[in-house]
Each structure stands twice: as C-alpha cells, then as structure tokens.
Amino acid sequence: MVTDPDVSQIYVNGHQTGVIGLKAALEAVAADFKDRPDDDIRAEMLRRLGKKNYIPARVQAAYAEAFLREFKKFTGQAVVDETSPVLQIKVLGPGCRQCDQLQQDLMSLLAALQVPADLEHVTDIEAISRYGVMAMPALVINGDVVAAGSMPPKSGLQELIRQAAEKHAQVSTGNREKQA
C-alpha cells in the first residue's frame, strides 16, 4: 500500500511548489540549528530536503531562500513573505456538503470573474486550527479569514473576491515598484 507523503506547498521564485517532508525537516532543523547562522540553516534544509525532492542545480539558491523563509515562519521569526502572483483562497472544512458546495461556487465565480487564483480545500484539522476558526466551513483569502460558519450568498462571495483581487493587485504593483 502506498501512503501519501507529507507534501507542503511553498513559493519558490513566485511559483507554488510542492515539497515532500518539509514539516519533518523544519522540526529537525529547528531542534538542531536553532541559533545557527542563516547560511547554515539554508545548507542544512537543502541537504535534508534534497534527499526526497528534485531540486535542479540552477534554482538551488531560490529553494534555499524559500526553505529559510519557511524555517523562520516555523520558528516564529520575522520574515518577509513572498507574495503570490495570484489570489490564495482556502476553504477550511472536513469535506462536508457545505464545504464542497463552497468550493464549487468559488470555482464558478473565479472563472466568471476571470480572476486567477489558487484554490485549496484544507481538511486537516491541525492545519484548520492554525486559523483559529471554530465554525466551518471557513473561507480564507490571502491568509485572512473572511467568513466562518455560515457562508455569504454568491453575490457576497463575488464581492469578497473582487475586493481581494483589487487589494492584491495594489500590493503586487507596490512590490514590483519597490523591486525596480
């Protein structure tokens, strides 16, 4: 029987990338490398995660930065998060009929509005608890819980998506201007 590996999604150079074994590597490196310099942490995360993940040589530095960013988040350190080029939308819930309907409604609205987004349905109770929600389904857009328990009607969801897309466009434009 094949078991699903522990796959986490992170951003590497603006692209969402699946990484096998990230949680275990973060726990081990946090225990062993807590007070070590960033370069040591980058190298150790690359070494550990390179065993289970294909990391092309030409992008190892980008992966190392992404792994360091995840390490800092994991250990509660201040970090500048890499912004996604698209909206990040999560439906939090155990996979009930309401959760599935919310996900379907969101897919329809995103297509109708032509808003690019990553849509994820999070069913893991531990991951859901990190958002501090007590009622499900819950809707998270770009890291902010915007609804929990009872969901707004489609017109309300549409407005939430429009507002988030406008805000995201302003943030993305501001970040590009700072980098230039």
N, C-alpha and C positions, 0 to 999 in steps of 0.2 A: 504494500500500500504506500502510495506517495503522499506525503504530508505537505501542506502549503508552507513554504519558507516564510520567515519573518521579513516581509518586504515593506520598506518605508519609502514614501515619496518625498524627495527634496528637490531644490532647484540648484542646477549647475549651469552657469552661464545663461540664465533666463529660461532654461528648459527643465520641465519636470522630469525627474529621473527616478526610477525605482532602484533601491539599494537593498540588497539582501544582508540581513544580520546587523543592521545599524544599531538597533536598541542594545543588543548584547555587547557590541563594540563600545558604545558610549558608556555603558555601565562599567566595563572592564577598564577602559582608559581613564574614566573619572576616578576610579579607585586607585589606580597605579600612577597616574600622571597629573594629579590634581594641581600641584604647584610648579609644574614644569613649564618651560617657555613654549610659546605658540608653535615654533618650528618643530619642536619635539612631538607635540600633540599632532600636528599635521602629518608628520612622517609615520607616527605610530598608527593613526587612523587609516592612512593609505595602506600600510603594511597589512593590517588586520583585515580590512575590507577588500583589499586586492585579492585575497585568497578565494573569496566567494563571488566576486563581481569582476566583470571585464572592464578595465579602465585603460583606454588607449593612452600610450605614452604622451601624445601631443596635447592631451587635456588633463594630465595628472595634476598640474598646478591648480586648475579650476576645481577639480574634485577635492583637492586638499583644502582649498579655501571653503568650499561648501561643507566639508566634514568638520572643519574648525568652527564654522558658524553653528552647525548643529550641536557640537560639543559645548559651546558657550551657552546656547539656549538650554541644553540639558542640565548644565551645572548652575544655571541662574545668573550668568554673567550678562552684562550689557552687550548687545550685538545689533548691528545694522542689518536688518533682514533684506535679502534680495527680493525685489518686487517682481511679481509675475507679470508677463505681458498681457494676461487675460484675467478676468474675474475668477476668484476662487470661491466656489459655492459648495457647501456641505449640507446634506440632510442627515441629521442625527436621529437615530431611532433603531429599534430592534428588527426592523423588517416587516412591520405590520402593514395592513392595508392602507392606513393613512399615510405612512412613510412612503410607500410605493406610489401612491397617488400624487403626493407632493413632488416626488422625483419626476414623474411623468409630466405633471403640469409645468415644472421648471424647464424640462427639455423642450416642450412645446413653445413656451414663452421665449426662451433663448433663441430658438430657431425663427420664430415670428419677428422678434425684435432685431435679429441678426447681430446678437451680442456674443462675442467669443468668450467662452468660459470653460473652466474645468469643473465638472460636476461630480461629486463623490458622495456615496451613501455610506456613512460610518455606522457600523452595527456593533462594534466592540465597546462594551460598557465602560471599560477603563479609559478608552480614548474619549468617549462621550463625557465622562465625569470631569475631564480636564476643562471642559467649557462651563462647568458649574450649572448646568441646566437640570431641573428637577422634573420637567414635563416634556413629553415627546409626542409627536416629532418636534424637532427644533431645526431652525434654519440659520445657517452661519454664512455670511457673505464677507469675504476678505478678512476673516478672523473675528468678526463681530457677530454675536448672537442677535439676530434681528427679529426673531419670533420663536416662541416656545409654547407647546401645548396646543392651543387652537391656532390654526393657520389662517392668514387673511384670505379673502377670496382672490380669484385670479387677477382681478383689477388691482388689488393691493400688492400681490406678488409682482405684477408688472411694474408698478411704481417703485417698489424696492429695488428691482433690477435696474430700472432707468437711473435712479438716484445713485446706486453703487457704480454703474458704468460711467456716469458723469464724473463722480468723485475720483474713480480710478484713472480716468483719462487725464484729469488735472494733476494727480500725483505722478503719473508716468511721465507727463510732459515736464513737470518740475524736476524730476530726477534726471531726465535726459539733458535739460538745460544746465544742471549742476555739473554733469559729467563733461560737457562740452568746453 
